[in-house]
């Protein structure tokens, strides 16, 4: 897909110009019942030198049924997860950022 190549090329250019890290989260459509693996996007991330990870793996590991990630107010929306889905995404992002060396350690709070 030309638009994906153009978008990733632009991100790569900006990354080199401004020295920032970039991580791609491959998020499935919600309501899936089996692994919706699409190697195309993983291959594109690799082609441009961007680390990526699949949210499906984290959803599966959490043991949460896909139907429990759908927004109750908008059940037809299979793209945006509910609060529980966002919590799982936040944890996955934290782990992947650490795994890729983009952040160190955990969160700290001085209590002040």
DSSP file (Angstrom, degrees, kcal/mol; ACC not computed):
  #  RESIDUE AA STRUCTURE BP1 BP2  ACC     N-H-->O    O-->H-N    N-H-->O    O-->H-N    TCO  KAPPA ALPHA  PHI   PSI    X-CA   Y-CA   Z-CA
    1    1 A X     >        0   0    0      0, 0.0     4,-1.9     0, 0.0     3,-0.3   0.000 360.0 360.0 360.0 121.4    0.0    0.0    0.0
    2    2 A X  H  >  +     0   0    0      1,-0.2     4,-2.7     2,-0.2     5,-0.2   0.865 360.0  56.0 -62.0 -39.6    1.6    3.2   -1.2
    3    3 A X  H  > S+     0   0    0      1,-0.2     4,-2.5     2,-0.2    -1,-0.2   0.873 107.3  49.3 -64.2 -37.1    0.0    5.4    1.6
    4    4 A X  H  > S+     0   0    0     -3,-0.3     4,-2.8     2,-0.2     5,-0.3   0.935 111.9  48.3 -66.9 -45.5    1.5    3.2    4.3
    5    5 A X  H  X S+     0   0    0     -4,-1.9     4,-2.4     1,-0.2    -2,-0.2   0.921 113.3  47.8 -59.3 -44.4    4.9    3.4    2.7
    6    6 A X  H  X S+     0   0    0     -4,-2.7     4,-2.2     2,-0.2    -2,-0.2   0.924 113.4  47.7 -63.6 -44.2    4.7    7.1    2.3
    7    7 A X  H  X S+     0   0    0     -4,-2.5     4,-2.2     1,-0.2    -2,-0.2   0.932 114.5  44.7 -63.4 -46.7    3.5    7.5    5.9
    8    8 A X  H  X S+     0   0    0     -4,-2.8     4,-2.5     1,-0.2    -1,-0.2   0.853 111.3  54.5 -67.8 -34.0    6.3    5.3    7.4
    9    9 A X  H  X S+     0   0    0     -4,-2.4     4,-2.4    -5,-0.3    -1,-0.2   0.912 109.4  47.9 -62.7 -42.1    8.9    7.0    5.1
   10   10 A X  H  X S+     0   0    0     -4,-2.2     4,-2.6     2,-0.2    -2,-0.2   0.905 111.5  49.3 -66.9 -41.3    7.8   10.4    6.5
   11   11 A X  H  X S+     0   0    0     -4,-2.2     4,-2.6     2,-0.2    -2,-0.2   0.919 111.4  50.2 -62.6 -42.6    8.0    9.1   10.1
   12   12 A X  H  X S+     0   0    0     -4,-2.5     4,-2.3     2,-0.2    -2,-0.2   0.911 110.7  49.5 -61.4 -43.1   11.4    7.7    9.4
   13   13 A X  H  X S+     0   0    0     -4,-2.4     4,-2.1     1,-0.2    -2,-0.2   0.936 113.9  44.7 -61.4 -47.3   12.6   11.0    8.0
   14   14 A X  H  X S+     0   0    0     -4,-2.6     4,-2.5     1,-0.2    -2,-0.2   0.862 110.8  55.0 -66.3 -35.7   11.3   12.9   11.0
   15   15 A X  H  X>S+     0   0    0     -4,-2.6     4,-1.7    -5,-0.2     5,-0.7   0.924 110.9  44.3 -62.5 -45.2   12.7   10.4   13.4
   16   16 A X  H  <5S+     0   0    0     -4,-2.3    -2,-0.2     1,-0.2    -1,-0.2   0.868 116.2  47.5 -68.2 -36.6   16.2   10.8   11.9
   17   17 A X  H  <5S+     0   0    0     -4,-2.1    -2,-0.2    -5,-0.2    -1,-0.2   0.862 126.3  26.6 -71.2 -37.2   15.9   14.6   11.8
   18   18 A X  H  <5S-     0   0    0     -4,-2.5    -2,-0.2    -5,-0.2    -1,-0.2   0.366  98.4-126.1-114.3   3.2   14.6   14.9   15.4
   19   19 A X  T  <5 +     0   0    0     -4,-1.7     2,-0.3     1,-0.2    -3,-0.2   0.941  54.3 144.6  51.7  63.7   16.0   11.8   17.2
   20   20 A X      < -     0   0    0     -5,-0.7     2,-0.2    -6,-0.1    -1,-0.2  -0.914  47.4-115.7-126.1 158.2   12.9   10.2   18.6
   21   21 A X        -     0   0    0     -2,-0.3     2,-0.4    81,-0.1    29,-0.1  -0.587  25.1-161.5 -88.6 153.5   11.9    6.6   19.2
   22   22 A X        -     0   0    0     -2,-0.2    29,-0.7     2,-0.0     2,-0.4  -0.990   7.3-175.6-141.4 129.1    8.9    5.1   17.4
   23   23 A X  E     -a   51   0A   0     -2,-0.4     2,-0.6    27,-0.1    29,-0.2  -0.987  15.6-144.3-127.0 131.5    7.0    2.0   18.3
   24   24 A X  E     -a   52   0A   0     27,-2.6    29,-2.0    -2,-0.4     2,-0.6  -0.861   6.5-159.8-102.5 124.1    4.1    0.4   16.3
   25   25 A X  E     -a   53   0A   0     -2,-0.6     2,-0.9    27,-0.2    29,-0.2  -0.906   9.2-150.9-100.3 116.0    1.2   -1.2   18.1
   26   26 A X  E     -a   54   0A   0     27,-3.3    29,-2.2    -2,-0.6    30,-0.6  -0.783  19.9-168.5 -89.9 104.7   -0.6   -3.6   15.8
   27   27 A X        -     0   0    0     -2,-0.9     2,-0.1    27,-0.2     3,-0.1  -0.818   9.7-139.8-103.3 128.9   -4.2   -3.5   17.1
   28   28 A X        -     0   0    0     -2,-0.5     2,-0.2     1,-0.1     3,-0.0  -0.361  30.1 -94.9 -78.9 162.4   -6.8   -6.0   16.0
   29   29 A X    >   -     0   0    0      7,-0.1     3,-0.6     1,-0.1    50,-0.2  -0.570  51.8-110.8 -66.8 140.4  -10.5   -5.2   15.3
   30   30 A X  T 3  S+     0   0    0     48,-3.6    37,-0.1    -2,-0.2     3,-0.1  -0.390  97.9  50.3 -76.5 156.0  -12.4   -6.0   18.5
   31   31 A X  T 3  S+     0   0    0      1,-0.3    -1,-0.2    35,-0.2    36,-0.1   0.518  75.7 152.8  92.8   7.8  -14.8   -8.9   18.6
   32   32 A X    <   -     0   0    0     -3,-0.6    34,-0.3     1,-0.1    -1,-0.3  -0.332  31.4-169.2 -67.6 151.1  -12.1  -11.3   17.2
   33   33 A X  S    S+     0   0    0      1,-0.2     2,-0.3    -3,-0.1    -1,-0.1   0.511  71.8  22.3-116.6 -13.5  -12.4  -14.9   18.1
   34   34 A X  S    S-     0   0    0      3,-0.0    -1,-0.2     0, 0.0     2,-0.2  -0.926 106.5 -60.3-145.2 171.3   -9.0  -16.1   16.8
   35   35 A X        -     0   0    0     -2,-0.3     2,-0.2     1,-0.2    -2,-0.0  -0.332  39.5-159.7 -58.3 116.5   -5.7  -14.5   16.0
   36   36 A X        +     0   0    0     -2,-0.2    -1,-0.2    -7,-0.1    -7,-0.1  -0.086  26.0 176.0 -88.4  37.4   -6.3  -11.9   13.3
   37   37 A X        +     0   0    0     -2,-0.2     2,-0.4     1,-0.1    -2,-0.0  -0.109  14.7 179.4 -51.5 130.0   -2.6  -12.0   12.3
   38   38 A X    >>  -     0   0    0      1,-0.1     3,-0.9     2,-0.0     4,-0.8  -0.861   9.3-170.2-133.6  98.3   -1.7   -9.8    9.3
   39   39 A X  H 3> S+     0   0    0     -2,-0.4     4,-2.9     1,-0.2     5,-0.2   0.682  73.3  80.9 -64.7 -18.8    2.0  -10.1    8.6
   40   40 A X  H 3> S+     0   0    0      1,-0.2     4,-2.1     2,-0.2    -1,-0.2   0.924  95.8  41.9 -54.9 -49.1    1.9   -7.2    6.1
   41   41 A X  H <> S+     0   0    0     -3,-0.9     4,-2.3     2,-0.2    -1,-0.2   0.863 113.9  51.8 -71.3 -35.4    2.0   -4.5    8.8
   42   42 A X  H  X S+     0   0    0     -4,-0.8     4,-2.2     2,-0.2    -1,-0.2   0.912 110.9  49.0 -63.7 -41.9    4.6   -6.4   10.8
   43   43 A X  H  X S+     0   0    0     -4,-2.9     4,-2.7     2,-0.2    -2,-0.2   0.888 110.1  51.2 -65.2 -39.6    6.8   -6.7    7.7
   44   44 A X  H  X S+     0   0    0     -4,-2.1     4,-1.8    -5,-0.2     6,-0.2   0.918 109.0  50.5 -63.9 -43.5    6.3   -3.0    6.9
   45   45 A X  H  <>S+     0   0    0     -4,-2.3     5,-3.0     1,-0.2     4,-0.4   0.939 113.7  45.5 -58.6 -46.8    7.4   -2.0   10.4
   46   46 A X  H ><5S+     0   0    0     -4,-2.2     3,-1.4     1,-0.2    -2,-0.2   0.904 107.8  57.7 -62.7 -42.6   10.5   -4.2   10.1
   47   47 A X  H 3<5S+     0   0    0     -4,-2.7    -1,-0.2     1,-0.3    -2,-0.2   0.856 111.9  41.6 -56.8 -37.4   11.3   -2.9    6.6
   48   48 A X  T 3<5S-     0   0    0     -4,-1.8    -1,-0.3    -3,-0.2    -2,-0.2   0.401 118.5-110.9 -93.7   2.3   11.4    0.7    8.0
   49   49 A X  T < 5S+     0   0    0     -3,-1.4     2,-0.4    -4,-0.4    -3,-0.2   0.733  70.1 140.1  78.6  22.6   13.4   -0.4   11.1
   50   50 A X      < -     0   0    0     -5,-3.0    -1,-0.3    -6,-0.2   -27,-0.1  -0.840  51.5-126.4-100.0 133.0   10.5    0.2   13.6
   51   51 A X  E     -a   23   0A   0    -29,-0.7   -27,-2.6    -2,-0.4     2,-0.3  -0.460  35.0-177.8 -69.2 150.7    9.9   -2.2   16.5
   52   52 A X  E     -a   24   0A   0    -29,-0.2     2,-0.3    -2,-0.1   -27,-0.2  -0.962  14.8-166.4-145.1 161.9    6.3   -3.4   16.6
   53   53 A X  E     -a   25   0A   0    -29,-2.0   -27,-3.3    -2,-0.3     2,-0.6  -0.982  23.1-119.8-148.2 158.6    4.1   -5.6   18.8
   54   54 A X  E >>  -a   26   0A   0     -2,-0.3     3,-0.9   -29,-0.2     4,-0.8  -0.881   8.1-157.2-105.4 118.8    0.7   -7.2   18.4
   55   55 A X  H 3> S+     0   0    0    -29,-2.2     4,-2.8    -2,-0.6     3,-0.3   0.793  89.4  73.4 -62.6 -28.4   -2.0   -6.3   21.0
   56   56 A X  H 3> S+     0   0    0    -30,-0.6     4,-2.9     1,-0.2    -1,-0.2   0.905  93.3  54.5 -52.0 -42.5   -3.8   -9.5   20.2
   57   57 A X  H <> S+     0   0    0     -3,-0.9     4,-2.2     1,-0.2    -1,-0.2   0.890 110.5  45.1 -60.6 -40.3   -1.0  -11.4   22.2
   58   58 A X  H  X S+     0   0    0     -4,-0.8     4,-1.9    -3,-0.3    -1,-0.2   0.890 112.7  50.3 -72.4 -39.6   -1.6   -9.1   25.2
   59   59 A X  H  X>S+     0   0    0     -4,-2.8     5,-0.9     2,-0.2     4,-0.8   0.941 113.0  47.1 -61.1 -45.8   -5.4   -9.5   25.0
   60   60 A X  H ><5S+     0   0    0     -4,-2.9     3,-0.9    -5,-0.2    -2,-0.2   0.916 111.4  50.7 -62.0 -44.2   -5.0  -13.2   24.8
   61   61 A X  H 3<5S+     0   0    0     -4,-2.2    -1,-0.2     1,-0.2    -2,-0.2   0.825 104.1  59.1 -63.6 -32.6   -2.6  -13.4   27.7
   62   62 A X  H 3<5S-     0   0    0     -4,-1.9    -1,-0.2    -5,-0.1    -2,-0.2   0.724 102.0-133.9 -71.3 -20.4   -4.9  -11.3   29.9
   63   63 A X  T <<5 +     0   0    0     -3,-0.9     2,-0.4    -4,-0.8    -3,-0.1   0.582  54.9 144.6  78.3   9.4   -7.6  -13.9   29.5
   64   64 A X      < -     0   0    0     -5,-0.9    -1,-0.3     1,-0.1     2,-0.1  -0.685  53.1-120.6 -84.5 129.9  -10.3  -11.2   28.8
   65   65 A X    >   -     0   0    0     -2,-0.4     3,-2.2     1,-0.1     4,-0.2  -0.463  20.2-122.4 -67.6 139.0  -12.9  -12.3   26.3
   66   66 A X  G >  S+     0   0    0    -34,-0.3     3,-1.9     1,-0.3     4,-0.4   0.828 110.9  61.6 -52.1 -36.4  -13.0  -10.0   23.2
   67   67 A X  G >  S+     0   0    0      1,-0.3     3,-0.6     2,-0.2    -1,-0.3   0.739  96.2  61.9 -65.5 -20.0  -16.7   -9.2   23.8
   68   68 A X  G <  S+     0   0    0     -3,-2.2    -1,-0.3     1,-0.2    16,-0.2   0.403  97.0  58.7 -85.5   3.3  -15.6   -7.7   27.1
   69   69 A X  G <  S+     0   0    0     -3,-1.9    13,-2.1    -4,-0.2    -1,-0.2   0.486  81.9 103.7-105.2  -7.4  -13.4   -5.0   25.4
   70   70 A X  B <  S-B   81   0B   0     -3,-0.6     2,-0.3    -4,-0.4    11,-0.1  -0.523  82.1-105.4 -80.6 141.2  -16.2   -3.5   23.3
   71   71 A X        -     0   0    0      9,-0.6     3,-0.2     6,-0.5     6,-0.2  -0.484  22.4-148.7 -63.5 126.2  -17.7   -0.1   24.3
   72   72 A X  S >  S+     0   0    0     -2,-0.3     3,-0.6     1,-0.2    -1,-0.2   0.870  97.0  52.8 -65.7 -36.3  -21.1   -0.7   25.7
   73   73 A X  T 3  S+     0   0    0      1,-0.3    -1,-0.2     2,-0.1     2,-0.2   0.792 123.2  27.8 -70.0 -27.5  -22.4    2.7   24.4
   74   74 A X  T >   +     0   0    0     -3,-0.2     3,-2.2     3,-0.1    -3,-0.4  -0.582  66.3 167.8-134.0  70.4  -21.2    1.9   20.9
   75   75 A X  T <  S+     0   0    0     -3,-0.6    -1,-0.1     1,-0.3    -2,-0.1   0.711  77.1  62.3 -62.3 -19.1  -21.3   -1.9   20.4
   76   76 A X  T 3  S+     0   0    0     -3,-0.1     2,-0.9    -6,-0.0    -1,-0.3   0.667  80.8  95.1 -78.5 -14.9  -20.9   -1.4   16.6
   77   77 A X    <   +     0   0    0     -3,-2.2    -6,-0.5    -6,-0.2    -3,-0.1  -0.678  44.9 169.8 -79.5 106.5  -17.5    0.3   17.2
   78   78 A X        +     0   0    0     -2,-0.9   -48,-3.6     1,-0.1    -1,-0.2   0.159  68.2  60.3-102.5  16.3  -14.9   -2.5   16.8
   79   79 A X  S    S+     0   0    0    -50,-0.2     2,-0.6     1,-0.2    -1,-0.1   0.787  92.2  59.3-108.5 -44.0  -11.9   -0.2   16.8
   80   80 A X  S    S-     0   0    0    -50,-0.0    -9,-0.6    -9,-0.0    -1,-0.2  -0.803  74.3-144.6 -98.8 120.4  -11.9    1.6   20.1
   81   81 A X  B     -B   70   0B   0     -2,-0.6   -11,-0.2   -11,-0.1   -12,-0.1  -0.281  16.3-112.7 -78.4 166.2  -11.7   -0.5   23.3
   82   82 A X     >  -     0   0    0    -13,-2.1     4,-2.3   -14,-0.0     5,-0.2  -0.068  50.1 -74.9 -81.1-170.4  -13.4    0.3   26.6
   83   83 A X  H  > S+     0   0    0      1,-0.2     4,-2.1     2,-0.2     5,-0.1   0.890 133.3  51.5 -58.6 -42.8  -11.7    1.2   29.9
   84   84 A X  H  > S+     0   0    0      1,-0.2     4,-2.1     2,-0.2    -1,-0.2   0.915 109.5  50.5 -61.3 -43.2  -10.5   -2.4   30.5
   85   85 A X  H  > S+     0   0    0      1,-0.2     4,-2.4     2,-0.2    -1,-0.2   0.901 109.4  51.0 -61.3 -40.9   -9.0   -2.5   26.9
   86   86 A X  H  X S+     0   0    0     -4,-2.3     4,-2.6     2,-0.2    -1,-0.2   0.862 107.9  53.1 -65.5 -35.2   -7.2    0.8   27.5
   87   87 A X  H  X S+     0   0    0     -4,-2.1     4,-2.1     2,-0.2    -1,-0.2   0.918 110.2  47.0 -65.0 -42.6   -5.8   -0.6   30.8
   88   88 A X  H  X S+     0   0    0     -4,-2.1     4,-2.4     2,-0.2    -2,-0.2   0.903 112.7  50.3 -65.1 -40.9   -4.4   -3.6   28.9
   89   89 A X  H  X S+     0   0    0     -4,-2.4     4,-3.1     2,-0.2     5,-0.2   0.923 108.8  51.8 -62.3 -45.1   -3.0   -1.4   26.2
   90   90 A X  H  X S+     0   0    0     -4,-2.6     4,-2.4     1,-0.2    -2,-0.2   0.919 111.7  46.4 -59.4 -44.6   -1.3    0.9   28.7
   91   91 A X  H  X S+     0   0    0     -4,-2.1     4,-2.3     2,-0.2    -1,-0.2   0.912 113.6  48.8 -64.0 -42.2    0.4   -2.1   30.4
   92   92 A X  H  X S+     0   0    0     -4,-2.4     4,-2.8     2,-0.2     5,-0.2   0.924 110.8  50.1 -63.3 -44.9    1.4   -3.6   27.0
   93   93 A X  H  X S+     0   0    0     -4,-3.1     4,-2.9     2,-0.2     5,-0.2   0.926 110.1  50.7 -59.7 -45.3    2.9   -0.2   25.9
   94   94 A X  H  X S+     0   0    0     -4,-2.4     4,-2.2    -5,-0.2    -1,-0.2   0.942 112.9  45.6 -58.1 -48.8    4.8    0.1   29.1
   95   95 A X  H  X S+     0   0    0     -4,-2.3     4,-2.8     1,-0.2    -1,-0.2   0.904 114.9  47.2 -62.4 -42.1    6.3   -3.4   28.8
   96   96 A X  H  X S+     0   0    0     -4,-2.8     4,-2.0     2,-0.2     6,-0.2   0.873 109.8  52.5 -70.0 -36.8    7.1   -2.9   25.1
   97   97 A X  H  <>S+     0   0    0     -4,-2.9     5,-2.6    -5,-0.2     6,-1.0   0.912 114.2  43.9 -63.5 -41.3    8.7    0.5   25.7
   98   98 A X  H ><5S+     0   0    0     -4,-2.2     3,-1.9    -5,-0.2    -2,-0.2   0.940 111.5  53.3 -65.6 -47.4   10.9   -1.1   28.4
   99   99 A X  H 3<5S+     0   0    0     -4,-2.8    -2,-0.2     1,-0.3    -1,-0.2   0.847 110.8  47.1 -57.4 -36.5   11.7   -4.1   26.2
  100  100 A X  T 3<5S-     0   0    0     -4,-2.0    -1,-0.3    -5,-0.1    -2,-0.2   0.361 116.0-113.9 -89.9   5.2   12.9   -1.9   23.4
  101  101 A X  T < 5S+     0   0    0     -3,-1.9    -3,-0.2     2,-0.2    -2,-0.1   0.686  80.8 124.7  74.6  18.3   15.0    0.2   25.7
  102  102 A X  S   <S+     0   0    0     -5,-2.6     2,-0.3    -6,-0.2    -4,-0.2   0.739  78.0  20.5 -82.4 -23.1   12.9    3.4   25.2
  103  103 A X  S    S-     0   0    0     -6,-1.0     2,-0.3    -9,-0.1    -2,-0.2  -0.955  74.5-134.8-139.3 159.4   12.4    3.8   29.0
  104  104 A X        -     0   0    0     -2,-0.3    -6,-0.1     2,-0.1    -7,-0.0  -0.854  56.7 -26.3-113.9 150.4   14.1    2.5   32.1
  105  105 A X  S    S-     0   0    0     -2,-0.3     2,-0.2    -7,-0.1    -2,-0.0   0.047  85.8 -59.3  55.2-153.9   12.7    1.0   35.2
  106  106 A X        -     0   0    0      1,-0.1     2,-0.2    -8,-0.0    -2,-0.1  -0.417  62.8 -65.2-116.3-169.0    9.3    1.7   36.6
  107  107 A X        -     0   0    0     -2,-0.2     2,-0.3     2,-0.0    -1,-0.1  -0.535  46.9-166.1 -80.3 147.5    7.2    4.6   37.7
  108  108 A X        -     0   0    0     -2,-0.2     2,-0.4     0, 0.0     0, 0.0  -0.968   8.6-165.9-133.6 153.7    8.2    6.5   40.8
  109  109 A X        -     0   0    0     -2,-0.3    -2,-0.0     1,-0.1     0, 0.0  -0.992  14.4-155.6-140.3 128.7    6.4    9.1   42.9
  110  110 A X        -     0   0    0     -2,-0.4    -1,-0.1     1,-0.1     0, 0.0   0.698  34.4-131.6 -78.3 -17.9    8.1   11.3   45.5
  111  111 A X              0   0    0      1,-0.1    -1,-0.1     0, 0.0    -2,-0.0   0.569 360.0 360.0  79.6   7.8    4.8   11.7   47.4
  112  112 A X              0   0    0      0, 0.0    -1,-0.1     0, 0.0    -3,-0.0   0.424 360.0 360.0 -95.8 360.0    5.2   15.5   47.6
